[in-house]
Amino acid sequence: MSMQVHVITIFPALIESFLSFGIPRIAREKGKMVVEAVDLRSFTGDVHRTVDDRPFGGGPGMVMLAPPVFDAVESIENQHGSAHRILLTPTGRPLNQQILKELVTEDRLILLCGRYEGIDERVRTGLEWDEISIGDYVLSGGEVPAMVILDGLARLLPEVLGHPESVQQESFEQGLLDAPHYTRPRSFRGMDVPDVLLSGNHAAVERWRREQALRLTQEKRADLLADHPPKSDSTTRTESR
């Protein structure tokens, strides 16, 4: 089984290029994620392949037309079956790891990438969407948020990562930021690798990593601790060394 994702965009080449690298490429090559970049302009009816027009009521910018979007969504679902529809919009719920875990259980997704000043409101009200935002800032379009979601989902799919346990140890998986990581050399410009990581004591290493994750989360993202209080277990005790 594989996850099917249809990305509706006016820049399909941008999505295809992204899928040529890194973890999304591996997910695609292994057949775990089948992604179709759907050109919205293919669903226009004029020689200029128009997907936008000036807003009623005046104002700057252009607004994406509703008919091509409706036609694109309906064409995808007529061919492949119903899908979990995602509208990438600043008004959506903020993306986080838990949402990615929910989405990865879906068999099929449609991601709609907006452009210009926005999308005709009838797209939002006339179709059922899961509205998602990747942050409180303005981008030129929905392609970058779509790539963020594709990358986040690819990492969660089975047999994609070389070490499946890596997913469980990353930031936000346990409601905490990840602990610091070190590799060779042991000493660099007066900065040494913590002794515990060289001790060979796996229990001590895990305790250290848990403590560092708690410390970093408290310092940099205390809001995460409010939402996900750490479990009370032996890994949270500080060693007196």
C-alpha positions, 0 to 999 in steps of 0.5 A, a space after each residue: 500500500 502507498 499514500 496517494 497525494 495530488 498537489 493542485 498547483 500552477 507550478 507543477 515543475 516546482 513540486 516535481 523538482 522537490 520530489 527529486 531529492 532527499 527523503 521524498 525522493 526515497 519515499 517515491 522511489 520505494 512506492 510508499 508515496 505516489 505524488 501527482 502534481 496537477 496543473 491547475 491551468 489544465 482545467 481552464 477553458 480559454 486560450 490564455 489558460 486563465 486561473 485568476 481575475 481582479 477582485 470584486 469590490 476593488 483592491 490590489 492583486 488578483 484572486 484565483 478563480 473558483 471554476 478551475 479548482 472545482 473542476 480539478 478536485 472533481 476530476 481527481 476524485 472521479 478518477 481516483 476516489 474521494 480524498 482528504 482535502 487540504 487547503 493551505 491557507 494562513 487561516 488554517 490550524 497550525 501544522 505540527 507533528 501530531 497533525 502529520 501523524 494524523 494525515 499519514 494514516 489517510 490513503 489519499 490527499 489533495 493539497 491545494 496551493 493558492 497563489 496571488 491575493 487569495 482564492 475565491 471564497 467559494 472554493 473554501 465554502 463550497 468544498 470540504 477542506 482541512 485548512 492548514 497553515 505552516 506559520 504566521 507569515 506570508 509566502 508567495 503561494 502554497 507550494 512551499 507549505 505543500 513541500 513541507 507537508 510532503 517532506 514531513 509525511 515521507 519521514 513517517 512512512 514505513 521503510 523510508 528512513 534507513 533507521 526507523 527508530 530515528 523518527 521516535 527520537 526527533 524533535 516534537 515526537 515526545 512533545 520535546 525538542 531533540 537533545 544535542 547531537 555530536 560526532 567526530 572529532 571528540 575535541 574541536 576548537 576547545 569544545 569537547 563531546 560530553 563524557 557520558 556519550 563516550 561512556 558506553 553506558 546506554 542507560 546513562 546516555 538515554 538519561 542524559 538525552 532526556 535531561 538535555 531535551 527537557 532543558 532545551 525545551 524549557 529554555 526555547 519552547 516552554 509552551 511545549 511543556 505546557 501542552 505535553 507535560 513530561 512523563 514522571 519516570 526514571 529517565 527524568 532524574 538528574 544524575 549527581 556526577 
